[in-house]
Amino acid sequence: MPIALPAAASAKAKVGCTKIASPAGSDSGAGTAGHPFATAQRLVGSLAPGQTGCLRTGVYEQRELTIATPGLRLTSFPGERAQIVGRIRVSGAGVLVDDLTLNGRNDRGLPSPTINADNVTFRDNGVSSPDSRSCFALGGTGEVRHSVIQGNRIHNCGASLLDSGIYMSDVHDAKIVGNVIYDNAGRGIKVGPDSQGALIRGNVIDGNPIGLNFSGVDTTASSNNLVKRNVIANATRYWNVQTFWPDRVGSGNLVRRNCLHGGNPDSHYNQDGGISDGPGFTAQVNLIAAPLYVNRRAKDFRLRRTSPCRAVYRSAAGPDYGSPLAGAILELRRLISEAIGTLQE
């Protein structure tokens, strides 16, 4: 029986928390509001398919959190924000993880979150793994389908150029939409070594050594991936968009109607907006222009009203979406932040 929540709680209250965990709880408790569990693992282990586990505000640490039950949801308690520290591995199909702060640092140096099941969605999370390994790894132990990575802030992932904000290891028909992907140790997105038919749309990919990299391995090559209406800017070491094909070369990869800006200290990598001339993808009608973020120093990657990138970039996080009141509030915040950013420049 879902636990009744106060009417003043956020929209997530309408979903209902089946079970609850709190740092002040006990794993011998019942998972109720009055007797919550203490750990995220105990919480997800208590849920049946279709149920929702809610984490009260606080930090939940474990070596690895495994989510094996299909169709469950793991989220913060309505109106609160919880943090999970440690590796997350999803092996249950149809799992939703949303509205959490995820720090994937772990002593085994494994990517986190790792998705090893179909139809898994991560939405509206803050995701990092500082001085560890890549953040999202899609596939790896086998092929996965229909992964959705939407509306997340993915940053400070990994410790070397081999690490990525999103690593598309073995995935078909993924959707990477509306994320902000910045300041990672290697690639913002590694479209490979085996990504087929992905849609990468409406993301800001900024300040990574390599923005986006199409790739393959000896036996496979990423193909038929569509990259459109993103802002890809300010690669710090190599290209905003490049390729790596050790053997087979991918086909059908299209980079279309994105806003691209060099910004690399090495001007060689700023040619054509930072798009390399490597094989395996086609670039069409991309706009080369400075993004004019609201306040890049403060990691506010929304676009100013005067940004030329608005001609191609669309994001569901912008003030033109949602209710009129929510839009007005977001727009007021944007104007204040933009004014602060202008003063700091």
C-alpha positions in Angstrom: 0.0 0.0 0.0 1.5 3.4 -1.0 2.2 5.8 1.8 0.0 8.9 1.8 2.0 12.1 1.4 1.1 15.7 2.3 -0.9 17.5 -0.4 1.7 20.3 -0.3 4.5 18.0 -1.5 5.8 18.1 -5.1 4.2 16.5 -8.1 6.0 13.3 -7.3 3.6 12.8 -4.4 0.9 11.8 -7.0 3.0 8.8 -7.8 3.3 7.7 -4.2 6.2 6.2 -2.3 5.7 2.5 -1.8 8.7 2.3 0.6 11.0 4.9 2.1 14.6 5.0 3.3 16.3 7.6 5.5 19.8 8.0 6.9 18.1 8.0 10.3 16.3 4.7 9.6 17.1 1.0 10.1 17.2 -1.8 7.6 15.2 -3.9 10.1 12.4 -1.3 9.8 9.3 -1.7 7.7 10.2 0.9 5.1 7.3 3.2 6.1 7.4 6.9 6.8 7.6 6.2 10.6 10.0 3.3 10.3 12.1 3.8 7.1 15.0 1.7 5.9 18.5 3.0 6.3 20.1 2.0 3.0 19.3 2.4 -0.7 20.1 -1.3 -1.3 17.6 -2.5 1.3 15.0 -0.1 -0.2 15.3 -1.3 -3.8 15.5 -4.9 -2.6 12.1 -4.5 -0.9 10.3 -3.3 -4.1 8.2 -5.3 -6.5 7.8 -4.4 -10.2 5.9 -1.1 -10.6 6.7 0.1 -7.1 8.5 3.3 -6.1 11.3 3.7 -3.5 11.9 7.2 -2.1 15.1 8.4 -0.4 14.8 11.1 2.2 17.4 13.8 2.2 20.9 12.6 3.1 23.9 10.6 1.8 23.6 6.9 1.1 27.0 5.1 0.6 27.6 1.6 -0.6 30.3 -0.2 -2.6 27.7 -1.1 -5.3 23.9 -0.5 -5.5 22.4 -3.2 -7.7 18.9 -2.6 -9.1 17.7 -6.0 -10.4 13.9 -5.8 -10.0 12.3 -4.8 -13.3 10.0 -1.8 -13.6 10.7 -0.1 -10.3 11.4 3.6 -9.7 14.1 5.0 -7.4 13.8 8.7 -6.6 14.1 11.3 -3.9 11.3 11.8 -1.4 9.0 14.5 -2.7 10.4 18.0 -2.1 13.8 16.6 -1.0 17.1 15.6 -2.7 19.1 12.5 -1.8 22.7 11.6 -2.7 24.0 8.1 -3.5 27.8 7.6 -3.3 29.2 4.4 -4.9 28.6 2.4 -8.1 25.1 1.9 -9.4 24.4 -1.1 -11.7 21.0 -1.7 -13.2 20.1 -5.2 -14.4 16.3 -4.9 -14.3 14.5 -3.9 -17.4 12.3 -0.8 -17.4 13.8 0.8 -14.3 13.5 4.5 -13.7 16.1 6.5 -11.6 15.3 10.2 -11.3 15.8 13.3 -9.2 18.9 12.1 -7.3 22.5 13.2 -7.0 24.8 10.3 -8.0 28.5 10.2 -7.2 29.8 7.1 -8.8 33.3 7.0 -7.2 34.1 3.4 -6.2 37.2 1.5 -5.1 37.0 -0.9 -8.1 37.2 1.9 -10.6 34.1 0.8 -12.5 31.8 3.1 -14.5 28.6 4.3 -12.8 25.8 4.2 -13.5 26.1 1.0 -15.6 23.0 0.0 -17.5 22.8 -3.7 -18.3 19.1 -4.0 -19.2 16.6 -2.7 -21.7 14.3 0.3 -21.4 16.2 1.8 -18.5 15.7 5.6 -17.9 17.9 8.0 -15.9 16.2 11.4 -15.7 16.9 14.8 -14.0 19.8 13.5 -11.9 23.2 15.2 -11.1 25.8 12.6 -12.1 29.6 12.7 -11.5 32.5 10.3 -10.6 35.4 12.5 -9.8 38.9 10.9 -10.0 37.2 7.5 -10.7 36.0 6.2 -14.1 33.3 7.0 -16.7 29.9 7.9 -15.5 27.2 6.3 -17.7 28.1 3.0 -19.4 25.4 1.7 -21.7 25.8 -2.1 -22.1 29.1 -3.9 -21.5 28.0 -7.3 -20.4 25.7 -7.6 -23.4 23.6 -5.6 -25.8 21.0 -3.3 -24.3 18.1 -1.5 -26.1 16.2 1.8 -25.6 18.3 3.4 -22.9 17.1 6.9 -22.1 19.4 9.5 -20.6 17.4 12.6 -20.2 17.7 16.0 -18.4 20.8 15.1 -16.4 23.8 17.2 -15.4 26.8 14.9 -16.2 30.1 16.3 -15.1 33.5 15.6 -13.6 33.4 12.0 -14.7 36.6 10.0 -14.7 40.3 10.7 -14.3 41.8 10.2 -17.8 41.1 10.7 -21.5 39.8 7.1 -21.6 36.8 8.1 -19.4 33.6 9.6 -20.6 30.4 11.3 -19.4 28.5 8.7 -21.4 30.1 5.6 -22.8 27.9 3.8 -25.4 29.5 0.4 -25.2 26.8 -1.9 -26.7 23.5 -0.2 -27.2 20.7 0.0 -29.8 18.2 2.9 -30.2 19.4 4.9 -27.2 18.0 8.4 -26.6 20.4 11.0 -25.1 18.3 14.1 -24.8 18.3 17.4 -22.9 21.4 16.8 -20.8 24.2 19.2 -19.8 27.6 17.3 -20.2 30.6 19.3 -19.1 34.1 19.2 -17.5 34.6 15.5 -17.9 38.1 13.9 -17.9 37.9 12.6 -21.5 35.0 12.5 -23.8 31.6 14.1 -23.2 29.9 11.3 -25.1 31.7 8.3 -26.6 29.3 7.1 -29.3 30.8 3.6 -29.4 32.4 1.3 -29.6 29.0 -0.2 -30.6 26.1 2.3 -30.7 23.4 1.7 -33.3 20.6 4.0 -34.1 21.0 6.5 -31.2 19.3 9.9 -31.1 21.5 12.6 -29.4 19.5 15.8 -29.3 19.1 19.0 -27.3 22.2 18.5 -25.2 24.9 21.0 -24.1 28.3 19.4 -24.4 30.9 21.9 -23.2 34.5 22.0 -21.8 35.4 18.3 -22.3 38.8 17.4 -23.8 36.8 15.8 -26.6 33.2 16.7 -27.1 31.7 13.7 -28.9 33.6 10.8 -30.4 32.2 8.2 -32.9 34.1 4.9 -32.5 34.2 1.2 -33.1 36.3 -1.9 -32.2 37.7 -4.6 -34.4 34.4 -6.3 -35.1 31.8 -3.5 -34.8 31.4 0.1 -35.7 28.9 2.6 -34.4 26.4 3.5 -37.2 23.2 5.3 -38.0 23.4 7.6 -35.0 21.8 11.1 -35.3 23.3 14.0 -33.5 21.1 17.1 -33.9 20.2 20.4 -32.3 22.9 20.3 -29.6 25.4 22.9 -28.5 28.9 21.3 -28.7 31.6 23.8 -27.7 34.9 24.5 -26.1 36.7 21.2 -26.4 39.8 21.7 -24.3 42.3 19.3 -26.0 41.1 17.8 -29.3 37.9 18.2 -31.4 34.3 18.9 -30.5 33.4 16.1 -32.9 35.8 13.4 -34.0 36.1 9.7 -34.8 38.2 6.6 -33.9 38.0 3.5 -36.1 40.6 0.9 -35.4 39.2 -1.4 -38.1 35.7 -1.1 -39.5 34.4 2.4 -40.2 30.9 3.4 -39.2 28.2 4.5 -41.6 25.1 6.6 -41.6 26.2 8.8 -38.7 24.8 12.3 -39.1 25.8 15.5 -37.3 23.1 18.0 -38.3 21.8 21.4 -37.3 24.0 21.7 -34.2 25.6 24.9 -32.8 29.4 24.5 -32.7 32.0 26.7 -31.2 35.8 26.0 -31.1 37.2 27.6 -28.0 40.2 25.3 -27.9 43.4 26.8 -26.8 45.0 25.1 -29.9 43.4 26.8 -32.9 44.1 23.8 -35.1 41.1 22.1 -33.4 38.8 25.1 -33.9 38.5 24.6 -37.7 34.9 24.2 -38.9 33.6 24.8 -35.4 35.7 22.0 -34.0 34.5 19.2 -36.4 37.3 16.9 -37.6 37.6 15.7 -41.1 37.7 12.1 -40.0 35.7 9.4 -41.8 32.5 7.7 -40.6 30.1 10.6 -40.2 28.5 13.4 -42.3 28.2 17.0 -41.0 25.3 19.0 -42.5 24.0 22.6 -42.0 25.6 23.1 -38.6 25.9 26.6 -37.2 29.3 27.9 -36.1 28.8 30.5 -33.4 29.7 31.3 -29.8 26.9 30.0 -27.5 26.7 33.0 -25.2 25.7 31.1 -22.1 24.0 32.8 -19.2 27.0 32.3 -16.9 29.5 29.7 -18.0 31.7 30.4 -15.0 28.9 29.4 -12.7 28.0 26.4 -15.0 24.7 28.0 -16.0 24.6 26.7 -19.6 21.3 28.2 -20.6 21.5 30.5 -23.6 21.1 34.2 -23.5 18.3 35.8 -25.5 21.0 37.1 -27.9 22.6 33.7 -28.4 22.7 32.7 -32.1 22.6 29.1 -31.0 18.9 29.6 -30.2 18.3 29.2 -33.9 19.0 25.5 -33.7 19.2 24.4 -30.1 16.1 23.3 -28.2 15.9 22.1 -24.6 13.0 21.1 -22.4 14.7 22.8 -19.5 14.2 26.3 -21.0 11.7 28.9 -19.9 9.5 28.3 -23.0 8.3 25.0 -21.6 5.9 24.1 -18.8 3.3 26.3 -17.1 3.3 30.1 -17.7 4.1 30.7 -14.0 7.0 28.2 -14.0 8.2 29.8 -17.3 8.1 33.3 -15.8 10.0 32.2 -12.7 12.7 30.5 -14.8 13.0 33.5 -17.0 13.4 35.9 -14.1 16.2 33.6 -12.7 17.8 33.5 -16.1 17.8 37.3 -16.4 19.4 37.7 -12.9 22.0 35.0 -13.6 22.8 36.6 -17.0 23.3 40.0 -15.4 25.7 38.5 -12.9 27.6 36.6 -15.6 27.9 39.8 -17.7 29.4 41.7 -14.7 32.0 38.8 -14.2 33.2 38.9 -17.8 
